[in-house]
């Protein structure tokens, strides 16, 4: 009996550590698994209700207002805007199901985005604009050059809800200075853009 008791604590410790490791791996896998990539049109869609200023680049962020990952994306957008020269015209499009009450999309994500200088925040009913620009994941960013050609499609965070340097943000900064002949991409981390409620 004494021998059995001597093994109980070590055995429980091994089981606990194994469970903790498995949980940490699941969390890590979730944070580092990208969402569905976007498929934006190569040229600015003529039928878009969004205005494009001739001779000026345009950047769009399409987001779900209740996706917890999107808070980091909006914070990264605020940092990114300060580094862009010349600064593009910037829209943040926040998804709202048509049948939901007015103001459903006006969360802390809306407030944070509207505080970024030069950013226009739009309600995107049923994700119609996001669909026109080929977005499927909250946090999808597209950059169109001054000539209306797609320059970039992807995300500006390196993981779900993670702030800090990312390949996407660095690419946008480079493109603001010099357009590329071919559009570049990066992975997008976030919830499904058209979910009625976020994860």
C-alpha positions in Angstrom: 0.0 0.0 0.0 2.8 2.4 0.9 4.5 1.6 -2.4 1.2 2.4 -4.3 0.9 5.7 -2.5 4.4 6.6 -3.5 3.5 6.2 -7.1 0.2 8.2 -7.0 1.7 11.7 -6.9 4.2 11.1 -9.7 1.6 9.4 -11.9 -0.9 12.3 -11.3 1.9 14.8 -12.1 2.7 13.0 -15.4 -1.0 13.0 -16.4 -1.4 16.7 -15.5 1.7 17.7 -17.4 0.5 15.6 -20.4 -2.9 17.3 -20.3 -1.3 20.8 -20.0 1.0 20.1 -22.9 -1.8 18.8 -25.1 -3.9 21.9 -24.2 -1.0 24.2 -25.0 -0.5 22.5 -28.4 -4.2 22.9 -29.3 -4.0 26.6 -28.4 -0.9 27.1 -30.4 -2.3 25.2 -33.4 -5.4 27.4 -33.3 -3.4 30.7 -33.0 -1.1 29.7 -35.9 -3.6 28.2 -38.3 -4.5 30.8 -41.0 -8.0 31.4 -42.2 -9.2 31.0 -45.8 -7.1 33.1 -48.1 -8.7 35.9 -50.1 -9.3 36.0 -53.8 -9.6 39.7 -54.7 -10.0 40.9 -58.2 -6.7 42.0 -59.9 -8.2 45.3 -60.9 -10.3 47.6 -58.7 -14.0 46.6 -59.4 -15.7 49.3 -61.3 -19.1 48.5 -59.6 -17.7 49.1 -56.1 -19.5 51.7 -54.0 -16.2 52.7 -52.4 -14.5 55.7 -53.9 -11.0 55.4 -55.2 -8.9 58.6 -55.5 -7.2 58.7 -58.9 -3.4 58.7 -58.5 -3.6 57.4 -54.9 -3.4 53.9 -53.5 -6.3 52.4 -51.6 -6.1 50.0 -48.7 -9.1 48.0 -47.4 -9.4 46.0 -44.2 -12.4 43.6 -44.1 -13.3 42.5 -40.6 -15.8 40.9 -38.3 -16.6 43.3 -35.5 -16.9 40.5 -32.9 -13.9 38.5 -33.8 -11.4 38.6 -30.9 -8.5 38.2 -33.2 -9.5 41.4 -35.1 -8.6 43.7 -32.2 -4.9 42.9 -32.8 -5.4 43.5 -36.6 -6.9 47.0 -36.0 -4.1 47.8 -33.5 -1.5 46.8 -36.2 -3.3 48.9 -38.8 -3.0 51.9 -36.5 0.8 51.3 -36.3 1.0 50.6 -40.0 -0.7 53.8 -41.0 2.0 55.8 -39.3 4.6 54.2 -41.5 3.0 54.6 -44.9 4.3 57.4 -47.1 2.6 58.4 -49.2 -0.5 57.4 -47.2 -3.2 55.5 -49.2 -6.9 56.0 -48.8 -8.0 53.6 -46.1 -11.3 51.8 -45.5 -12.3 49.4 -42.7 -15.3 47.4 -43.7 -17.1 45.8 -40.7 -19.5 42.9 -41.4 -23.1 43.1 -40.2 -25.9 40.6 -41.0 -28.7 42.5 -42.7 -31.3 41.1 -40.3 -29.4 42.2 -37.2 -30.3 45.5 -35.4 -28.6 48.7 -36.3 -25.5 49.3 -34.3 -24.7 45.5 -33.9 -21.4 46.1 -35.6 -20.4 49.1 -33.5 -18.2 47.2 -31.1 -14.8 48.2 -29.6 -13.3 47.1 -33.0 -15.4 49.9 -34.7 -14.3 52.4 -32.1 -10.6 51.6 -32.4 -10.7 51.7 -36.2 -12.6 55.0 -36.3 -9.8 56.6 -34.1 -7.1 55.9 -36.7 -6.4 59.1 -38.5 -7.6 59.1 -42.2 -9.5 55.8 -41.8 -13.1 55.6 -43.0 -15.2 52.9 -41.3 -18.1 51.4 -43.2 -20.9 49.0 -42.2 -20.7 46.1 -44.7 -24.2 44.6 -44.8 -24.2 40.8 -45.3 -20.5 41.1 -46.3 -21.4 42.3 -49.8 -18.3 44.5 -50.2 -16.1 41.9 -48.6 -17.4 39.4 -51.2 -16.8 41.8 -54.0 -13.2 42.1 -52.8 -12.8 38.3 -52.4 -12.4 38.2 -48.6 -13.3 35.2 -46.5 -11.5 35.8 -43.2 -11.7 38.7 -40.7 -8.5 40.7 -41.0 -8.1 40.4 -44.8 -6.3 43.4 -46.1 -6.0 44.4 -49.8 -4.0 47.1 -51.3 -4.6 48.6 -54.7 -2.1 50.8 -56.3 -2.7 54.3 -57.7 -3.4 52.7 -61.0 -6.1 50.4 -59.6 -4.1 47.2 -59.8 -4.0 44.8 -56.9 -0.6 45.1 -55.1 -1.2 43.0 -51.9 -3.7 40.6 -50.4 -3.3 39.0 -46.9 -3.1 39.7 -43.2 -1.0 42.1 -41.1 -0.6 39.9 -38.0 1.7 36.9 -37.6 -0.9 34.8 -35.7 -4.4 35.0 -34.4 -4.7 37.9 -31.9 -1.0 38.5 -32.0 0.6 42.0 -32.2 4.0 42.6 -33.5 6.0 42.6 -36.8 4.5 40.6 -39.7 5.5 39.9 -43.2 2.3 41.4 -44.5 2.7 44.7 -42.8 6.3 45.0 -44.0 5.3 44.2 -47.5 2.7 47.0 -47.5 5.2 49.5 -46.2 7.6 48.5 -49.1 4.7 48.7 -51.6 3.7 52.2 -50.4 7.2 53.4 -51.6 7.3 51.4 -54.8 4.6 49.4 -56.6 5.2 45.9 -57.6 4.5 44.3 -61.0 2.9 41.3 -59.4 0.6 41.2 -56.4 2.0 39.6 -53.2 0.2 37.7 -50.5 0.5 36.7 -46.9 -1.5 34.5 -44.6 -4.6 35.9 -42.8 -5.4 35.0 -39.2 -9.0 35.5 -38.0 -12.5 34.2 -37.7 -14.8 33.5 -40.6 -15.8 36.9 -42.0 -19.4 36.0 -42.6 -20.2 34.1 -39.3 -23.3 35.4 -37.6 -21.3 35.4 -34.4 -17.5 35.2 -34.0 -15.6 32.4 -32.3 
